[in-house]
Amino acid sequence: MEMKTELISSSRVNRLCETKRSRKRIGWLGILTLLILMVTFLNAGNWLTVSQNPQKSDIIIVLSGSEGRVEKALGLMEEDYSDVLVLTNAYGFSEQDYKHIESIVPAEDVIKDFESHSTLDSAHYSINLMKELRVQSAIIVSSDYHLRRAKLNYERAFKNSDIDLKFVASDSNYQSALWWTDNFSIRITGSEYIKLVGNLVGIHGSFAKKKLYEFDDYIFS
């Protein structure tokens, strides 16, 4: 009888110990998960901004959409990184952009793409153009916060080619390290991640972009 009681007590002790160990493991797992989420949150802006050092290339490709991109590309041309400028989704550039370009770059050295309506469209246009021109290197210029998505789309389009691409960011007011501290950076971060998810599941083009902007406005307005 005493032995049976001792066995029951021992079993209960073991169960209690195992329960405590399980709770401890769950607690550490929760802390680890929280730390991962915090690190991901804090670095969400930094992950979007990717920029490489420019190198002399056959062409410079500018993605339309925000101020500062044309100025960055023209600065690279003045530093003799390339003599040819490609404007993708050319409808997206302002009259002021075109006047600035015309004052610096000869018309014969400017190629305008009026076919593209998304970043992936621009990437496909770019590789087809480069094959047609038989050139092997390009600098891709876009805003700092847009460059991660641009890089992913261009690498997708150029996957099976030997063409050398360098991605160079133009400056903006985006606060990548402290993106949660101002409305502009919060909106840009949310918008870029929404578009990244959209691109991942195959949402591209004018209609898709319109729907993504509507969703973006609904979330961040």
C-alpha positions in Angstrom: 0.0 0.0 0.0 2.8 2.4 1.0 4.7 1.4 -2.2 1.6 2.2 -4.3 1.2 5.6 -2.6 4.8 6.4 -3.3 4.4 5.4 -7.0 1.3 7.6 -7.3 3.1 10.5 -5.6 6.2 10.0 -7.8 4.0 10.0 -10.9 2.3 13.3 -9.8 5.6 14.9 -9.2 6.9 13.9 -12.6 3.8 15.3 -14.3 4.1 18.5 -12.4 7.8 18.8 -13.4 7.0 18.1 -17.0 4.2 20.7 -16.9 6.6 23.3 -15.5 9.2 22.4 -18.1 6.5 22.7 -20.9 5.4 26.1 -19.6 9.0 27.2 -19.4 9.6 26.1 -23.0 6.4 27.9 -24.2 7.5 31.0 -22.3 10.9 31.0 -23.9 9.3 30.3 -27.3 7.0 33.3 -26.8 9.9 35.6 -25.8 11.8 34.4 -28.9 8.8 35.0 -31.2 8.3 38.4 -29.7 12.0 39.3 -30.3 11.8 38.1 -33.9 8.7 40.2 -34.5 10.3 43.3 -32.9 13.5 42.9 -35.0 11.3 42.4 -38.1 9.3 45.5 -37.3 12.3 47.7 -36.6 14.1 46.6 -39.8 11.1 46.7 -42.2 12.2 50.0 -43.6 15.9 49.1 -43.9 15.0 45.9 -45.8 13.2 48.0 -48.4 16.1 50.2 -49.1 18.8 48.4 -51.0 21.4 50.3 -53.0 24.7 49.3 -54.7 27.7 51.2 -55.8 27.4 52.3 -59.4 29.8 51.1 -62.1 30.3 52.2 -65.6 27.5 50.7 -67.7 26.1 50.6 -71.2 22.8 52.3 -70.2 21.1 53.9 -67.2 17.4 52.9 -66.7 15.2 55.3 -64.7 11.9 54.1 -63.3 9.2 56.8 -63.2 7.1 57.5 -60.2 8.8 60.0 -57.8 11.0 63.0 -57.6 14.7 62.7 -57.4 15.1 59.7 -59.7 15.8 61.8 -62.9 18.3 64.0 -60.9 20.1 60.9 -59.7 20.3 59.4 -63.2 21.6 62.7 -64.7 24.1 63.0 -61.9 25.4 59.5 -62.8 25.7 60.5 -66.5 27.6 63.6 -65.6 30.0 61.4 -63.6 30.5 59.4 -66.8 28.8 56.2 -65.7 26.9 56.0 -69.0 25.9 58.0 -72.1 22.5 56.5 -72.7 19.4 57.1 -70.7 16.3 54.9 -70.7 13.0 56.3 -69.3 10.6 53.4 -68.5 6.9 54.0 -68.1 7.7 57.4 -69.7 4.2 58.8 -69.1 5.1 58.9 -65.5 7.8 61.6 -65.9 6.8 65.3 -65.5 7.3 68.1 -68.0 10.0 69.5 -65.7 11.8 66.1 -65.8 11.8 66.2 -69.6 13.1 69.8 -69.7 15.9 68.9 -67.3 16.8 65.9 -69.4 16.8 67.8 -72.7 19.1 70.4 -71.2 21.8 67.8 -70.4 21.3 64.7 -72.6 21.2 64.7 -76.5 17.9 63.5 -77.8 19.5 60.6 -79.6 20.8 59.3 -76.3 17.4 59.2 -74.7 15.1 56.1 -75.1 11.5 56.5 -74.0 9.3 53.5 -73.0 5.6 54.2 -73.4 4.6 50.5 -73.1 5.2 49.7 -69.5 2.6 50.2 -66.7 4.3 48.4 -63.8 7.7 47.7 -62.4 7.6 44.2 -63.9 6.6 45.6 -67.3 9.6 47.9 -67.1 11.8 45.0 -66.3 10.6 43.0 -69.3 10.9 46.0 -71.5 14.4 46.6 -70.3 15.7 43.1 -71.0 14.1 43.1 -74.5 15.7 46.5 -75.2 19.1 45.4 -74.0 19.0 42.3 -76.1 18.0 44.4 -79.1 20.8 46.9 -78.5 23.2 44.1 -77.6 24.4 45.7 -74.4 25.5 43.8 -71.3 25.2 46.2 -68.4 22.8 48.7 -66.8 22.3 50.9 -63.8 18.7 50.8 -62.5 17.7 54.0 -60.7 14.7 54.3 -58.4 13.7 55.8 -55.1 15.4 54.2 -52.1 12.2 52.7 -50.7 11.2 51.3 -54.1 14.5 49.7 -54.9 13.9 46.3 -53.1 10.7 45.7 -55.1 12.4 46.9 -58.3 15.3 44.6 -57.7 13.1 41.6 -57.2 11.1 42.3 -60.3 14.2 42.9 -62.5 16.0 39.8 -61.2 12.9 37.9 -62.0 12.8 39.2 -65.6 16.6 38.9 -66.1 16.9 35.5 -64.4 18.3 33.6 -67.3 20.5 36.3 -68.7 24.2 37.2 -68.2 23.4 41.0 -68.1 25.0 42.8 -65.2 22.6 45.1 -63.3 23.4 47.6 -60.6 20.6 49.1 -58.5 21.2 52.6 -57.3 18.9 54.6 -55.1 17.8 58.2 -55.4 17.3 60.1 -52.1 13.8 60.7 -50.7 12.3 61.8 -47.4 11.8 58.2 -46.4 13.1 57.4 -43.0 14.1 53.8 -43.3 15.7 53.3 -39.9 12.8 55.1 -38.1 10.0 54.4 -40.6 7.3 54.4 -37.8 8.0 58.0 -36.7 6.3 60.0 -39.5 3.2 59.5 -41.6 5.0 59.6 -44.9 7.3 56.8 -44.0 4.5 54.7 -42.4 2.4 55.0 -45.5 5.3 54.2 -47.9 6.3 51.1 -45.8 2.8 49.8 -45.8 2.3 50.5 -49.4 5.5 48.8 -50.5 4.8 45.7 -48.5 1.2 45.5 -49.9 2.7 45.8 -53.4 5.4 43.2 -52.7 2.7 40.7 -51.6 0.7 41.7 -54.7 3.7 41.1 -57.0 4.4 37.8 -55.2 1.0 36.4 -56.1 1.1 37.8 -59.6 -0.7 41.1 -59.4 0.8 43.6 -61.9 -0.3 46.1 -64.4 -2.6 49.2 -64.5 -5.8 47.5 -63.1 -3.9 45.6 -60.4 -2.0 48.8 -59.4 -5.3 50.7 -59.2 -6.8 48.1 -56.9 -3.6 48.0 -54.7 -3.8 51.8 -54.4 -7.4 51.6 -53.4 -6.6 49.0 -50.7 -3.6 51.1 -49.7 -5.8 54.2 -49.3 -8.4 52.2 -47.3 -5.7 51.0 -44.8 -3.6 54.1 -44.5 -6.0 57.0 -45.1 
